[in-house]
Amino acid sequence: MFDNIPLAPADPLLDLKKAVDSDSSPHKVNLGIGIYQNDEGQIHEPYCAKEKLSFEDPGHNYTASTGIDEYLVHAAELVFGPNSETLASQRVASVQTIAGTGAIHLGALFLRKVATTPGQKVYVGTPTWGNHEPLFKLVATHLEKYNYYDRDERGVDLRSCLAAIRAAPEKSIFIFQVCCHNPTGADFSSPQWQLIADEMKKRNHVPMFDFAYQGLGSGENEDAYPIRLFAAQGFEMLVCQSFSKNFGLYSERVGILHVVTRSRKAAQCTLSQLQRLIRAEFSSSPAYGARLVNTILKDQMLRQTWVAELDLMRSRLQHNRLRLYESFQVLEMLCRPGHVPAKFNGRGCMIRVNVRTDKRLWKQLDEVKRKAREQLKYLEQYALDYQRSMSGIFAEQPVDGTIVITSPVLSNSRVPREC
Ligand SMILES: Cc1ncc(COP(=O)(O)O)c(C=O)c1O
């Protein structure tokens, strides 16, 4: 039965992770999966919440298939805002998912099996996160594409997005990344979101928001702007919320799918359908990460600490990104003349370099680092900064000859152990 199964195509990102993990060099450059590391290369740990939770000891019984209620309530408030009419009117069906990826999967499955009719189209601007297309393909949904990034303007291609919205058949689904766009780092501005909302409304389209970086762009409330805007305008929509990056809970797989409906009754029916899909797919979600998030969000002190940590992460990211950019300028090794980083946000920036593949880029960055250490050793602090700025860079799909370098996340934001 299994003799003729062909080898699945390699996933360059996972291969790269394996290679980075097995490399013992202290100077290695991680161009793989996007995690935030501090100056010591460590991932953020929510020590206080862990201690609190361990003291409470909630045990290991199954949780409800739709998830831990209190966690869902606090997380929904983080997305829609504390005074949200959408939440107050109970028009949102929220269910726990296996992180952001699981939220997108469940959302795609729900659209396919329950909410859309055959022929209803789903659109995404490209380039986009490498898993969007596979996730929709898995549920037999084809993605229509439009151009997301304007290489000359080094920013979003609003014209192409609006043209796609106008040309799409009524009630199409549009996938949008809310902030810190992966992989370009280019986000729509508030006025651009307003324009998009106006056009979407005219065609009765439904947005599906992928919210994987709340707080890492401009702030936890500022980043939620597009969702709150669309919610205030009465859109039906889906929101895929992830706590992997902003809480550093990558392996705990903590996420939520919110479906905003037009009535309380529609939300109840939607919830029952989501519950049915979850029951048949994974029955219920892992509890530990969700409990940690809940512990932090419901405690005023822990929440304030988390917000302060996010602020630190953001400013460190921006600092690192600038250093990276300057380093390239100083070394003039990889740059095309006139390379300019795209507008900064919490996650990424695009830098044009003369290489075509991740592997070559990886090798060349390593070389640059070595050279940098030689060339800049007389400028010790600079060299140190330089090294930090490189310690977590990761690259994703090449965009038309341009390698996308997105700098890493978090750190020096550890919660002190004695809390
Ligand atoms: C744009 C985007 N969406 C969703 C995800 C999924 O995040 P997770 O499944 O780890 O929560 C990622 C992860 O890198 C991402 O970049």
Ligand as a Chemical Component Dictionary entry (heavy atoms), coordinates in Angstrom:
data_LIG
# 
_chem_comp.id                   LIG 
_chem_comp.type                 NON-POLYMER 
_chem_comp.pdbx_formal_charge   0 
_chem_comp.three_letter_code    LIG 
# 
loop_
_chem_comp_atom.comp_id 
_chem_comp_atom.atom_id 
_chem_comp_atom.alt_atom_id 
_chem_comp_atom.type_symbol 
_chem_comp_atom.charge 
_chem_comp_atom.model_Cartn_x 
_chem_comp_atom.model_Cartn_y 
_chem_comp_atom.model_Cartn_z 
_chem_comp_atom.pdbx_ordinal 
LIG C1 C1 C 0 1.315 35.959 8.528  1  
LIG C2 C2 C 0 1.291 34.779 9.432  2  
LIG N1 N1 N 0 0.115 34.193 9.724  3  
LIG C3 C3 C 0 0.048 33.135 10.532 4  
LIG C4 C4 C 0 1.192 32.580 11.069 5  
LIG C5 C5 C 0 1.024 31.366 11.931 6  
LIG O1 O1 O 0 1.446 31.497 13.218 7  
LIG P1 P1 P 0 1.241 30.346 14.311 8  
LIG O2 O2 O 0 0.565 29.201 13.674 9  
LIG O3 O3 O 0 2.614 29.983 14.769 10 
LIG O4 O4 O 0 0.435 30.972 15.383 11 
LIG C6 C6 C 0 2.445 33.139 10.788 12 
LIG C7 C7 C 0 3.667 32.558 11.320 13 
LIG O5 O5 O 0 4.764 32.872 10.972 14 
LIG C8 C8 C 0 2.491 34.270 9.952  15 
LIG O6 O6 O 0 3.639 34.876 9.652  16 
# 
loop_
_chem_comp_bond.comp_id 
_chem_comp_bond.atom_id_1 
_chem_comp_bond.atom_id_2 
_chem_comp_bond.value_order 
_chem_comp_bond.pdbx_ordinal 
LIG C1 C2 SING 1  
LIG C2 N1 SING 2  
LIG C2 C8 DOUB 3  
LIG N1 C3 DOUB 4  
LIG C3 C4 SING 5  
LIG C4 C5 SING 6  
LIG C4 C6 DOUB 7  
LIG C5 O1 SING 8  
LIG O1 P1 SING 9  
LIG P1 O2 DOUB 10 
LIG P1 O3 SING 11 
LIG P1 O4 SING 12 
LIG C6 C7 SING 13 
LIG C6 C8 SING 14 
LIG C7 O5 DOUB 15 
LIG C8 O6 SING 16 
# 
